[in-house]
Amino acid sequence: MTVFAYRNGILHAEDAALTAIADAVGTPFYCYSTAALRANWAAFAGAFAGQDVGVCYAVKANSNLAVIRTFAEQGAGADVVSEGEMRRALAAGVPPERIVFSGVGKTRDEMRAALSAGIFQLNVESIPELEALSEVASGMGVTADIAFRVNPDVDAKTHAKIATGKKENKFGIDYDHARDVYARAAALPGVRPVAIAVHIGSQLTDLAPFRAAFLRVADLLHVLRTDGHDIRRLDLGGGLGIRYKDEALPSPADYAAMVTSITGNLGCHVTLEPGRTLVGNAGVLVARTIYVKQGLHRQFLIVDAAMNDLIRPALYDSYHGIRPVVEAASDATTVPMDVVGPVCESGDTFALQRPLPPMAAGDLVAFDSAGAYGAVMSSGYNTRPLIPEVMVNGADFAVIRPRPRIEDILAAERMPGWL
């Protein structure tokens, strides 16, 4: 579904012109399409229709309340990794019984908050965390349904910084230690091991690593049941990739068929936790050109967005399509440009030698596929205010996170008494 398309020479989000949004809210800003969010949800969740599968949106991909509520209205649960994300999910209308709390370093306070809320499941990643949860739950007089996140030592063949399923990664219980860990949990009060969890990474474009990991989980399930554990759930995580450039991707239907071929006869409820695949291509970042700078050897397009607004290119060397908001003439000659921001870092670079039509100061550009890990990873570096997030629904648009004033940023700080 193409929701970001040119109409009469102007790039639109659904029926709203990005030029009109820029005039109303200023630049830079993030823009999300309600139609794209709903279509992505329907494609993914619909592929599992009629099966005992719960789809929990991975809030870390984009934690805006309006985004979460859009999915909650479609029946989504939430996968959270902090108390803050859990409270966002609850505030957006996700029922607690559809919330899974993941994460390698949950604090006791976060455990208490999750247990008080009555969430569906906590995913435990170490013996010390297990013992802490047992202590907290026993003290509260409750029993926590838990999964152990098992590290299957499977190479996701994705970027090293978003791979999580190899034995050298910090995540999960080593596969070979799983039987001992489940036995330890069965002997502790306040915890009930009912599930196995796995998540091997993000932006996977091949089903083979998923298959390898899920087959290891299925083997472990049989072993644990033989040991006497009542394992009735499988949490298979997320990680399905999106198209940023020209990636060849499996469809949600292909993914669902693979999952079902492995888990369909295991008698388990399956939880899936998509994030990027639901929101990544449902958003763009719109920026305005400040200057076009002609260097000795290359031309620079300096825009008002920066690495603090979209850090993925600096952090992961990631690719985002870049196009003018006002469509270039069909016969326009492209020029290789370095697209950069105003932050005083060489890493504040979005693209090197990207072919673009001639640009001038004041021109708007859109960064594609910016709905995931864009706004949610932004910061106030250089005392740059966080940029607005806008949601479009047809021809209507609304600011769903406003741009703070610099006065408000300064007012949040306190001077010590000796100054």
VMD Tcl script that draws the C-alpha trace (Angstrom):
set ca {
  {0.00 0.00 0.00}
  {1.55 3.30 -1.11}
  {0.33 6.10 1.15}
  {3.25 8.49 0.59}
  {2.87 9.45 -3.06}
  {3.05 12.49 -5.33}
  {-0.20 14.18 -6.31}
  {-0.04 17.07 -8.71}
  {3.66 17.30 -8.03}
  {3.40 17.41 -4.20}
  {4.26 14.49 -1.91}
  {1.22 13.54 0.15}
  {0.63 11.38 3.21}
  {-2.71 9.82 2.33}
  {-4.77 12.89 1.29}
  {-2.70 15.47 3.21}
  {0.01 17.45 1.43}
  {3.30 17.39 3.31}
  {3.82 21.02 2.28}
  {0.64 21.99 4.15}
  {1.75 20.09 7.26}
  {5.16 21.78 7.09}
  {3.49 25.19 6.90}
  {1.33 24.35 9.94}
  {3.85 22.73 12.29}
  {7.27 23.79 10.99}
  {10.18 21.53 10.17}
  {11.56 19.04 10.82}
  {8.71 16.70 11.78}
  {7.73 13.05 11.69}
  {4.55 12.09 9.86}
  {2.70 8.78 10.27}
  {-0.12 7.37 8.16}
  {-3.07 5.79 9.95}
  {-3.98 3.88 6.79}
  {-0.49 2.38 6.56}
  {-0.49 1.39 10.24}
  {-3.83 -0.36 9.86}
  {-2.85 -2.02 6.58}
  {0.41 -3.32 8.05}
  {-1.46 -4.68 11.06}
  {-4.06 -6.37 8.88}
  {-1.40 -8.00 6.70}
  {0.58 -9.36 9.66}
  {-2.20 -10.33 12.06}
  {-4.43 -11.51 9.23}
  {-1.81 -14.04 8.19}
  {-2.44 -15.82 11.52}
  {-6.25 -15.61 11.43}
  {-7.97 -18.53 13.12}
  {-4.86 -19.64 15.00}
  {-4.06 -19.48 18.71}
  {-1.72 -16.55 18.18}
  {-1.47 -13.25 20.04}
  {0.21 -10.32 18.32}
  {1.88 -7.90 20.74}
  {3.20 -4.70 19.14}
  {6.83 -4.05 20.13}
  {6.44 -0.60 21.66}
  {10.16 0.18 21.43}
  {9.81 0.64 17.66}
  {7.57 3.69 18.06}
  {6.08 4.46 21.46}
  {3.78 7.36 20.63}
  {0.45 6.91 22.40}
  {-1.53 7.52 19.22}
  {0.42 4.82 17.38}
  {-0.10 2.32 20.18}
  {-3.81 3.11 20.39}
  {-4.20 2.68 16.63}
  {-2.96 -0.88 17.03}
  {-4.86 -1.47 20.29}
  {-8.09 -0.66 18.47}
  {-7.25 -3.44 16.03}
  {-6.79 -5.93 18.88}
  {-3.04 -5.68 19.46}
  {-1.27 -6.45 22.66}
  {2.05 -4.86 23.59}
  {5.60 -6.04 24.09}
  {7.32 -3.65 26.52}
  {10.84 -3.39 27.93}
  {10.41 -0.82 30.70}
  {7.83 0.40 33.19}
  {7.49 3.54 31.10}
  {6.58 1.54 28.00}
  {4.15 -0.55 30.03}
  {2.45 2.57 31.32}
  {2.28 3.94 27.78}
  {0.62 0.73 26.58}
  {-1.92 0.83 29.41}
  {-2.61 4.53 28.85}
  {-3.18 3.84 25.14}
  {-5.80 1.21 25.93}
  {-3.93 -2.09 25.71}
  {-5.46 -4.50 28.26}
  {-2.89 -5.72 30.83}
  {-3.65 -9.33 29.96}
  {-2.23 -8.64 26.50}
  {1.09 -7.16 27.70}
  {4.40 -9.03 27.73}
  {7.29 -7.49 29.69}
  {10.66 -8.29 28.09}
  {14.13 -6.91 28.72}
  {17.46 -8.04 30.07}
  {17.59 -5.78 33.14}
  {14.19 -5.38 34.80}
  {14.41 -3.75 38.21}
  {12.46 -4.86 41.27}
  {10.33 -1.73 41.01}
  {9.48 -2.62 37.42}
  {8.60 -6.15 38.48}
  {6.25 -4.82 41.17}
  {4.60 -2.49 38.69}
  {4.09 -5.31 36.17}
  {2.69 -7.68 38.76}
  {0.41 -4.99 40.18}
  {-0.93 -4.31 36.70}
  {-1.67 -8.00 36.14}
  {0.15 -8.38 32.84}
  {0.14 -11.55 30.76}
  {3.78 -12.61 31.10}
  {7.26 -11.60 32.20}
  {10.18 -12.83 30.11}
  {13.13 -13.66 32.37}
  {16.70 -13.55 31.07}
  {18.98 -14.67 33.91}
  {19.11 -16.59 37.18}
  {19.63 -13.39 39.23}
  {16.55 -11.89 37.58}
  {14.58 -15.06 38.30}
  {15.54 -14.97 41.96}
  {14.67 -11.29 42.23}
  {11.26 -11.87 40.63}
  {10.57 -14.81 42.95}
  {11.36 -12.61 45.92}
  {9.20 -9.72 44.69}
  {6.21 -11.87 43.68}
  {6.31 -13.88 46.92}
  {6.41 -10.68 48.91}
  {3.30 -9.48 47.08}
  {1.52 -12.80 47.56}
  {1.16 -13.45 43.82}
  {2.50 -15.95 41.31}
  {4.02 -14.61 38.10}
  {3.61 -16.46 34.82}
  {7.06 -16.40 33.24}
  {8.94 -17.39 30.13}
  {12.66 -17.79 29.94}
  {14.19 -16.08 26.97}
  {16.45 -18.73 25.52}
  {19.47 -17.78 23.42}
  {19.54 -20.33 20.58}
  {22.96 -19.27 19.23}
  {21.53 -18.57 15.78}
  {23.10 -15.94 13.54}
  {20.31 -13.61 12.39}
  {22.59 -12.29 9.59}
  {21.59 -8.74 10.34}
  {23.55 -5.71 11.58}
  {25.76 -6.61 14.56}
  {24.13 -3.95 16.75}
  {20.63 -5.40 16.30}
  {21.52 -9.12 16.43}
  {20.45 -10.67 19.74}
  {20.44 -14.45 19.32}
  {24.11 -15.49 19.34}
  {25.85 -16.85 22.41}
  {28.08 -13.78 22.68}
  {25.06 -11.45 22.91}
  {23.86 -10.27 26.30}
  {20.34 -11.59 25.87}
  {18.70 -14.66 27.30}
  {19.66 -17.96 28.88}
  {22.22 -20.11 27.08}
  {20.35 -22.86 25.29}
  {22.42 -25.60 26.93}
  {21.57 -24.28 30.40}
  {17.82 -24.11 29.83}
  {16.87 -27.39 31.52}
  {18.70 -26.44 34.71}
  {17.17 -22.98 34.72}
  {13.62 -24.28 34.33}
  {14.26 -26.78 37.12}
  {15.46 -23.93 39.32}
  {12.34 -21.90 38.56}
  {10.04 -24.84 39.36}
  {11.55 -24.99 42.84}
  {11.06 -21.30 43.63}
  {7.96 -19.64 45.09}
  {6.11 -16.84 43.32}
  {6.99 -17.87 39.75}
  {5.35 -20.30 37.34}
  {7.39 -21.22 34.23}
  {4.77 -21.67 31.51}
  {6.54 -20.48 28.35}
  {9.70 -20.37 26.25}
  {10.70 -17.08 24.62}
  {13.16 -16.33 21.83}
  {14.12 -13.25 19.82}
  {17.16 -13.35 17.57}
  {17.32 -9.82 16.19}
  {15.77 -7.13 14.05}
  {15.44 -6.36 10.33}
  {15.70 -9.99 9.22}
  {15.04 -10.39 5.51}
  {15.43 -14.18 5.34}
  {13.24 -16.78 7.03}
  {16.06 -19.30 7.48}
  {17.40 -17.88 10.78}
  {13.87 -17.73 12.18}
  {13.30 -21.34 11.19}
  {16.55 -22.49 12.80}
  {15.75 -20.69 16.05}
  {12.13 -21.86 16.20}
  {13.11 -25.47 15.55}
  {15.51 -25.30 18.50}
  {12.71 -23.90 20.64}
  {10.38 -26.74 19.56}
  {13.06 -29.29 20.48}
  {13.48 -27.66 23.87}
  {9.73 -27.68 24.43}
  {9.63 -31.47 24.11}
  {12.56 -31.86 26.51}
  {11.01 -29.57 29.12}
  {7.67 -31.34 28.93}
  {9.47 -34.64 29.42}
  {11.05 -33.09 32.50}
  {7.56 -32.41 33.83}
  {7.17 -28.70 33.08}
  {3.76 -27.50 31.93}
  {4.92 -25.40 28.98}
  {1.84 -24.11 27.18}
  {3.08 -20.94 25.49}
  {5.76 -19.98 23.00}
  {6.92 -16.38 22.60}
  {8.69 -16.13 19.25}
  {9.55 -12.43 19.37}
  {9.71 -10.18 16.32}
  {12.35 -9.09 13.86}
  {10.74 -9.35 10.42}
  {12.36 -6.73 8.21}
  {11.01 -4.00 5.95}
  {12.16 -2.56 2.64}
  {14.48 0.43 3.07}
  {16.12 0.23 -0.33}
  {15.78 -2.83 -2.55}
  {15.64 -5.71 -0.07}
  {13.85 -8.89 -1.14}
  {11.44 -9.65 1.69}
  {9.34 -12.62 2.74}
  {5.65 -11.75 3.03}
  {3.71 -11.99 6.29}
  {1.94 -14.98 4.74}
  {5.29 -16.71 4.12}
  {6.36 -15.95 7.68}
  {3.07 -17.25 9.08}
  {3.31 -20.47 7.06}
  {6.82 -21.07 8.42}
  {5.74 -20.43 12.03}
  {2.70 -22.67 11.68}
  {4.70 -25.49 10.12}
  {6.84 -25.62 13.28}
  {4.38 -24.75 16.05}
  {1.01 -25.81 14.67}
  {0.97 -29.22 16.37}
  {2.66 -28.29 19.65}
  {-0.52 -27.36 21.54}
  {0.83 -23.95 22.53}
  {-0.44 -20.40 22.48}
  {2.02 -18.44 20.34}
  {2.93 -14.82 20.98}
  {4.53 -12.71 18.25}
  {6.06 -9.26 18.77}
  {6.38 -7.32 15.51}
  {7.58 -3.74 15.68}
  {9.43 -2.36 12.67}
  {7.31 -4.36 10.23}
  {4.18 -2.59 11.50}
  {5.46 0.99 11.71}
  {8.66 1.37 9.68}
  {7.17 2.19 6.31}
  {4.20 3.99 7.84}
  {6.23 7.11 8.60}
  {8.48 9.72 7.01}
  {10.72 12.45 8.37}
  {10.27 15.80 6.64}
  {13.06 18.38 6.75}
  {13.79 21.70 5.08}
  {16.98 22.56 3.25}
  {18.96 25.27 5.03}
  {21.84 25.61 2.59}
  {23.31 23.96 -0.47}
  {27.07 24.13 0.03}
  {29.46 23.59 -2.86}
  {32.73 22.12 -1.62}
  {35.90 21.57 -3.61}
  {35.11 17.93 -4.29}
  {31.44 17.46 -3.41}
  {28.15 19.20 -2.83}
  {26.42 19.22 0.57}
  {22.69 19.43 1.17}
  {22.40 20.84 4.69}
  {18.94 20.22 6.19}
  {17.33 21.21 9.47}
  {16.95 17.60 10.68}
  {19.97 16.10 12.42}
  {21.35 12.94 13.93}
  {19.56 13.70 17.20}
  {16.26 13.49 15.27}
  {17.10 10.36 13.24}
  {20.15 8.56 14.57}
  {19.91 5.35 12.53}
  {22.31 6.41 9.72}
  {24.94 7.52 12.25}
  {24.43 4.51 14.54}
  {23.90 1.71 12.03}
  {25.07 3.15 8.70}
  {21.47 2.58 7.70}
  {19.89 3.63 4.42}
  {16.79 5.81 4.10}
  {15.36 6.89 0.78}
  {15.45 10.68 0.36}
  {13.24 12.56 -2.09}
  {12.08 16.14 -2.63}
  {8.60 16.92 -1.36}
  {7.96 18.96 -4.50}
  {8.43 16.50 -7.34}
  {11.36 17.15 -9.64}
  {10.81 17.53 -13.36}
  {10.89 14.23 -15.22}
  {13.94 15.35 -17.15}
  {15.83 16.77 -14.15}
  {19.48 15.73 -13.98}
  {20.53 14.29 -10.63}
  {23.61 15.42 -8.77}
  {25.46 13.36 -6.12}
  {25.10 15.11 -2.76}
  {26.07 14.48 0.84}
  {22.91 15.00 2.88}
  {23.90 16.29 6.30}
  {22.47 17.98 9.36}
  {23.58 21.00 11.39}
  {24.93 19.14 14.45}
  {28.64 19.65 15.09}
  {29.57 16.00 14.45}
  {30.96 14.38 11.32}
  {28.56 11.54 12.09}
  {25.64 13.89 11.47}
  {25.36 12.55 7.94}
  {22.26 10.96 6.44}
  {23.66 9.96 3.05}
  {26.89 10.16 1.08}
  {26.90 11.01 -2.62}
  {23.17 10.38 -2.93}
  {21.87 11.21 -6.44}
  {19.29 13.99 -6.04}
  {17.72 16.52 -8.37}
  {18.90 20.13 -8.04}
  {17.89 21.52 -4.63}
  {17.80 25.02 -3.18}
  {17.53 26.58 0.27}
  {13.97 26.28 1.53}
  {13.16 23.09 -0.37}
  {11.54 20.27 1.59}
  {12.87 16.72 1.57}
  {11.31 13.52 2.93}
  {13.24 10.64 4.50}
  {11.38 7.42 3.79}
  {10.83 4.44 6.11}
  {11.27 6.55 9.25}
  {8.34 5.25 11.30}
  {10.44 2.83 13.35}
  {13.35 3.76 15.61}
  {13.18 7.38 14.52}
  {11.34 9.62 16.95}
  {11.63 7.04 19.71}
  {15.45 7.19 19.61}
  {15.68 10.96 19.29}
  {17.41 13.18 21.82}
  {17.90 16.79 22.78}
  {21.58 16.87 21.81}
  {22.86 20.41 21.14}
  {19.73 21.61 23.01}
  {17.71 20.94 19.90}
  {14.03 20.53 20.84}
  {12.48 17.15 20.07}
  {10.64 17.46 16.79}
  {6.87 17.13 16.39}
  {5.14 13.90 15.48}
  {2.09 14.20 13.24}
  {-0.53 11.59 12.40}
  {-2.56 11.68 9.21}
  {-5.98 10.12 8.70}
  {-7.24 10.78 5.19}
  {-7.07 14.53 4.64}
  {-6.95 15.26 8.38}
  {-3.78 15.56 10.41}
  {-3.05 16.14 14.08}
  {0.09 16.84 16.09}
  {0.50 13.86 18.40}
  {3.67 15.14 20.07}
  {4.29 18.90 19.95}
  {7.66 20.56 19.64}
  {8.73 21.85 23.09}
  {9.84 25.45 23.48}
  {13.45 26.06 24.40}
  {12.14 28.06 27.38}
  {10.41 24.89 28.64}
  {13.59 22.86 28.21}
  {15.57 25.37 30.24}
  {12.85 25.65 32.88}
  {13.09 21.90 33.59}
  {16.63 22.34 34.95}
  {17.62 23.58 38.41}
  {20.54 25.71 39.51}
  {22.30 24.52 42.70}
  {22.18 26.88 45.67}
  {25.86 27.76 45.50}
  {25.58 29.29 42.02}
}
mol new
graphics top color blue
foreach p $ca { graphics top sphere $p radius 0.5 }
foreach p [lrange $ca 0 end-1] q [lrange $ca 1 end] { graphics top cylinder $p $q radius 0.2 }
display resetview
